Amino acid sequence: IAKIELQNDMPREHDYAPYLRVATTDKWNDVAHWANSLIEPHLLSDQTLAQIVSEIKKTSPTPEAKVKAVYQTIQDRIRYVFAHVGRGGYEPHDTTDILKNGYGDCKDQTVLAVKLLRDLDIKADPALIVTRGRGIPDMTIPGISFDHMIVHIPAQNGLQEIWMDTSGDKGLFPGFTLGLEGQPSLIVNDATQNIVTIPAL
């Protein structure tokens, strides 16, 4: 194999170097199912979480107002901390612990937002994201190339599709950054079949 001279600002290595990728599945649904199995057991409720849901129902009459109230609740109550303490990079803490501790990383904030939204009768799922800092890796076969998690809210009664990122400090709703536009995403639920591209907002 010919020697490759490294240079500044080179493209991702799969654009210029020979490589072989191997997967144990040819279905993105298997990856979504695996991720969902790590997330769903942590979507718990307690009296404090139920009280937050009750307060949002009283003060937010429309679905859009409820989504914005959940976003603001995360901004006000959960400090973003990047850490994989006590588990792997894809498994969140229990939603009840996140609320009690008052901090969490992107997946912790995402699962808490998803739990609150679902308890408010709004369909919402976690979405695994490949951020722009990682480029756009080869997504032709299933694998784990994701480095961020946000909330996906599909279009439903009274709502257009929303991609919501709660992990910024004091961000404006929906907290979405330019660095996520056009990036590959896997919406985490057992019905997911394929990668989707995040739209330009």
C-alpha positions, 0 to 999 in steps of 0.5 A, a space after each residue: 500500500 502506498 504511503 500516505 503523507 499527512 497534511 493539514 485539513 485533510 478529508 476524513 480518512 475513508 476518503 483517501 485510505 483503503 479500509 474494510 468495515 464489518 457489521 453484525 447486522 444490516 439493519 438500522 432497526 437493530 441499532 435503534 432497538 439496542 439503544 432503546 433497550 438502554 434508554 427505556 428502563 431509565 424513563 422513571 417517574 416519582 412525585 417530583 416529576 409528576 408535580 412538574 408535569 401537573 404544573 406544566 399542564 396548568 400553565 401551558 394550554 397548547 402542545 407548543 407551550 408544553 414543549 417550550 415549558 419542558 425545554 425551559 424546565 431542563 434549562 432551569 433545573 438541570 445543569 449540563 455536565 459532560 461525564 460518563 460516570 458509572 456507565 457507558 457512553 450510550 446509557 443514561 441515568 434514571 430520570 428521577 436521579 437526574 432531576 434529584 441531582 440537578 445535572 446531566 449530560 446530553 443523554 440525561 437531559 434528553 431522556 428527562 425531556 422525553 419522559 416529561 413530554 410523554 407524560 404530557 401526551 406528546 410523542 417524543 423520542 431520543 435521537 442519536 446524532 453524528 455532530 459536524 465535528 465528526 464530519 459525516 462518517 460512512 453510514 452505508 452499513 449500521 454502526 455506532 458513530 454517534 456522539 450526541 443525543 437530542 429530542 425528536 418530536 414528530 409532527 402531531 396534533 398542534 405541532 410541526 416536527 421539532 428537533 430540540 437540544 437541551 444541552 446548551 447553557 441558557 440556550 433559546 428554544 429549541 436549543 438547536 445549533 447550526 452544527 447539527 443541520 444536515 447531519 445523520 441521526 437515528 431516532 431511537 424507537 423500535 419502529 425506526 428503520 433508517 438513518 434520517 438527515 436532520 433538516 436545515 432549520 
